[in-house]
Amino acid sequence: MFDHVIAGADAYVSLPAAKEGIIPGVSNLRLGRVAGARLARQVVLGGRRIRATEPDARLLIDEVVEPDEIDAAVNRAADALRAPAVVPNRRMLHLAEEPLDAFRAYIAEFALQQALRLNAEDVSDKAARFSRPAPVTPP
């Protein structure tokens, strides 16, 4: 959840946590509100990658620039977000979008479900692949 998202034209967004067998943080709470239920399901349940240059990315990314222009775009956005009224308006927008009690209820359920998933056999199997040493190829 960011106030201004900048991406390189060669970037994509995804939620690999779902493929790993775990819950992708608060994405299940917020992504549907931001991008719509259908797109959220495609990303969370189906592992869809959204390229920065495709139309659906406009729901998630504010500005797409060439990779060599990212630093300048970040500096412009940071300057704009330094305005004195940004902080109180940001707070009010967030309160309107997501009441604190809704966030607390989600996080409580998330903690339970994530704890159950972390001990699931499929997640353990996937995690074990990362802990194995990489095969060594003889010179």
NUZAGU-834468 format. One line per field, with one value per residue (C-alpha): residue in one letter; x, y, z. Coordinates in Angstrom, 3 decimals. Layout:
res <- [a_...] $
xx <- [X_...] $
yy <- [Y_...] $
zz <- [Z_...] $
This chain:
res <- [m_f_d_h_v_i_a_g_a_d_a_y_v_s_l_p_a_a_k_e_g_i_i_p_g_v_s_n_l_r_l_g_r_v_a_g_a_r_l_a_r_q_v_v_l_g_g_r_r_i_r_a_t_e_p_d_a_r_l_l_i_d_e_v_v_e_p_d_e_i_d_a_a_v_n_r_a_a_d_a_l_r_a_p_a_v_v_p_n_r_r_m_l_h_l_a_e_e_p_l_d_a_f_r_a_y_i_a_e_f_a_l_q_q_a_l_r_l_n_a_e_d_v_s_d_k_a_a_r_f_s_r_p_a_p_v_t_p_p] $
xx <- [0.000_1.855_0.857_2.579_3.823_6.485_7.544_9.978_8.409_10.084_8.594_5.704_3.778_2.774_2.150_4.354_3.288_0.155_2.238_4.423_1.308_1.061_-1.140_0.252_0.041_-2.789_-3.120_-6.282_-7.747_-6.655_-6.102_-9.778_-10.602_-7.846_-8.001_-11.411_-12.382_-11.763_-8.207_-7.435_-8.533_-6.423_-3.343_-3.864_-5.460_-3.992_-0.556_-1.107_1.736_0.681_3.190_3.635_2.695_-0.601_-3.918_-4.705_-1.466_-3.043_-5.043_-1.814_0.855_0.650_3.534_5.419_8.771_11.740_14.101_16.778_14.222_13.186_15.465_14.168_10.552_11.117_12.620_9.638_7.156_9.047_9.024_5.275_4.614_6.537_3.691_2.481_-1.087_-0.036_0.391_-3.002_-4.814_-3.056_-4.190_-7.796_-7.801_-6.513_-9.073_-11.867_-10.577_-9.827_-11.269_-8.879_-11.340_-11.587_-7.791_-7.580_-10.197_-8.394_-4.977_-6.336_-7.715_-4.583_-2.352_-4.371_-4.572_-0.916_0.144_-1.857_-0.349_3.225_2.947_1.186_2.971_2.944_4.588_7.236_8.011_8.403_10.573_12.804_13.696_15.210_17.280_18.929_22.389_22.500_24.001_27.649_28.684_32.231_34.544] $
yy <- [0.000_3.006_6.553_6.775_3.702_4.074_1.134_0.589_-0.304_-3.709_-4.488_-6.638_-7.092_-10.403_-12.134_-15.235_-16.029_-17.744_-20.082_-20.780_-21.936_-19.072_-15.985_-12.840_-10.480_-7.975_-8.283_-10.325_-7.423_-4.569_-5.795_-6.350_-2.831_-1.350_-3.540_-5.217_-8.685_-10.452_-9.160_-9.827_-13.440_-13.845_-12.595_-14.283_-17.556_-17.937_-16.370_-13.882_-11.473_-8.013_-6.295_-2.571_-1.729_-3.629_-1.821_-3.632_-2.255_1.211_0.007_-0.672_1.590_5.374_6.026_3.825_5.121_3.751_1.966_4.647_7.319_5.759_7.866_11.124_9.944_8.984_12.395_14.167_12.076_12.584_16.345_16.309_14.211_16.659_19.195_20.009_18.815_15.389_13.709_14.632_13.953_10.609_9.662_10.612_8.707_5.586_5.843_6.140_3.239_0.864_1.393_0.245_-2.361_-3.964_-4.151_-5.652_-8.301_-9.220_-9.410_-11.646_-14.127_-13.757_-14.705_-17.848_-18.934_-18.136_-20.169_-23.118_-22.744_-22.454_-25.948_-27.456_-30.272_-28.557_-25.435_-27.511_-29.339_-26.055_-24.540_-27.611_-26.966_-23.636_-25.141_-27.804_-26.969_-26.142_-28.882_-28.258_-28.599_-29.886_-27.435] $
zz <- [0.000_-1.301_-2.067_-5.438_-7.270_-9.944_-12.088_-14.886_-18.219_-17.915_-14.468_-13.354_-10.115_-8.587_-5.269_-5.178_-1.590_-2.880_-5.058_-2.030_-0.199_2.272_2.531_0.883_3.857_3.694_-0.079_0.374_2.349_0.083_-3.461_-4.273_-3.135_-5.280_-8.375_-8.219_-7.062_-10.389_-10.823_-7.149_-7.554_-10.692_-8.850_-5.467_-6.541_-10.022_-9.621_-12.435_-13.170_-14.268_-16.519_-15.888_-19.455_-19.612_-19.007_-15.709_-14.248_-14.183_-11.172_-9.247_-10.706_-10.901_-13.252_-15.710_-16.901_-18.761_-16.362_-16.690_-15.689_-12.350_-10.132_-11.624_-11.291_-7.653_-6.913_-8.545_-6.580_-3.298_-3.853_-4.491_-1.377_0.838_0.752_4.296_3.735_2.450_5.848_7.351_4.068_3.718_7.214_6.461_3.159_4.891_7.688_5.129_3.036_5.882_9.344_12.076_13.394_9.936_9.760_13.261_12.443_9.233_10.924_13.690_11.142_8.992_11.938_12.587_8.937_8.275_11.331_10.016_6.517_7.804_9.265_6.260_4.461_1.050_2.484_4.288_1.041_-0.852_1.894_1.926_-1.719_-0.696_2.103_-0.034_-1.334_-5.018_-7.176_-7.954_-11.559_-12.015_-13.800] $
